[in-house]
């Protein structure tokens, strides 16, 4: 709607959210590719189609991809809620964009560090940095809504 297009903060939130959702799809695709390459299938019918029941098994590389994906769900889904509500609080567009950008870059670095097994603490630092804007948004939402509790 034209009204939505006027809200610069919401448009910025929408941009970064869409990037993050696409990043999650990429992780899912990578997981599937690693499954095929390592012949490690989660379902017996997939194993049978790809060489036999002995390939109905777990693989450390597949599990690493799955952990990266689960970590995305545990962190990106809350961001989608927090960022949407935060956008309604009429924050400064520049401050809001910084919140969204830090989260997005942090999560991308987190994924790269996870999938490539980069040296610690790269992944945990990226995770922590990405949490900061989420805590900031959550606090601002709580401050804005406490009069109504």
Secondary structure, DSSP 8 states (H G I E B T S, - for coil): -HHHHH-HHHHHHHHHHHHHHHHHHHHHHHHHHHHHHHT-BSSHHHHHHTT-GGGBS--HHHHHHHHHHHHHHHHHHHHHHHHHHHHTTT--HHHHHHHHHHHHHHHHHHHHHHHHT--TTHHHHHHHHHHHHHHHHHHHHHHHHGGG-
